[in-house]
Amino acid sequence: MTPTIVQVLKCYKIIADIERAKTGRPGEGTKKNVLRGTVAVCNAAGVALGDSVEALTRRAIDRALADFMVRGMTRLSAWSYICKLRGLFAKWCLPYYKDAGWEIPKLELPAFRAQAPRYIRPSSELLARVKNWYRLQEGEYWFAATMMLEFAMRNGDVLRLKDSNFVENENGKFLSYTPHKTELTSARRVYWPIHPEIWQKFDDYGRLSGLDVTKETFDDINRDLRNLGFHGSKAAYELRKICIDHIYQKFGAEMAVSISGDDIKTITKYYADPAQPNIGAVRVLDLL
């Protein structure tokens, strides 16, 4: 018997918990990502959850990839959704499916070549220009630039911020959020200490109240950074890269993962070799 996709999803929910009790894996976050990622791929491919699992063909996966790209995803982001299917077809799942009397076809994924170049740190002269430019920013421009340069946030995550993302407790002051881009992959929550000087300025602005950060804010920052010497339509994104690169170089891969929310493989492949991590609250601006 060949099951439907929804039958496999329901079974996976149960067997993932059983397997975790035996081996410690997969984690709860991984289980949720596999389930949500599979549904997202099916929707993008035009495959109904009530269809046979045989409907998840290479051609269907190609359609999902094309749909993700049309919606503006990068190649790597689109592929990260496709890779969630691997969890549903993992080797450890097959004995459980066999016990259920199911015949599960082999998952055939399209060929994929990751071509992301290694990050090249800007020259000291260009970094100095960034530092001087940042010191002149006020209001929503200061806030948007700070969230990218000091906390490695993406534009969209800055636009989604709420006052509740700024946490103050007996352990200190923290930025707490889950990056939208990796919500269906690592789902790693960023919980990063906020330097007292930055927190004070947040207080001066009343946290987010009175700060109207919009897409146009980032359009202006893009223009400014292109004038400084960066290239491309998303020059503002270079602020995030500068942050991750400096944290990585100074404190190591683990801390770069912590501030960015990215997978450690992404960090180690894209940036330079790590040092031994050891960090508290830090001003990235002081590292430029």
DALIN-V228740 format. One line per field, one symbol per residue. ss: DSSP state (@ for helix, = for strand, . for the rest). phi: phi as a letter, one per 40 degrees, with the letter a starting at -180 (. if undefined). burial: + if it has 9 or more other C-alpha atoms within 8 Angstrom, else -. Layout:
BEGIN
ss = ???
phi = ???
burial = ???
END
This chain:
BEGIN
ss = ...=@@@@@@@@@@@@@@@@@@@....@@@@@@@@@@@@@@@@@@......=@@@..@@@@@@@@@@@@@....@@@@@@@@@@@@@@..@@@@@@@@@........................@@@@@@@@@@@@...@@@@@@@@@@@.....@@@@@...@@@====..=======..........=====..@@@@@@@@@@.........@@@@@@@@@@@@@@........@@@@@@@@@@@@@@@.@@@@@@@@...@@@@@@@.............@@@@.
phi = .bccccccccccdcccccccccbgbcccccdccccccccccccccgbccccccccccccccdccdccccccgccdccccccccccdccbcdccdccccccgcbbcccbcccabcbccccbcccccccccccccccccbfcccccccccccbfccdccccccbdccbbbacchbacbabdccbccbcfcccbbcbcdccdccdcccgfccgbbcbdcdccccdcccccchcbgcbccccccccccccccccbhccccccccgcccccccccbcccbccaabcaccdccc
burial = -++++--++--++-+++-++----++---++-+++++++++++++-+-+-++++-+++-++++++-+++---+---++++++-+++-++---++-+++---+++--+------------------++++++--+-----++++++++++++++++-+++-----+++-----++++-++--++++++++++++++---+--+--+--+--+-+---++--+++-++-+-+----++++++++++++++++++++++++++++-+--++-++++++-+------+----
END
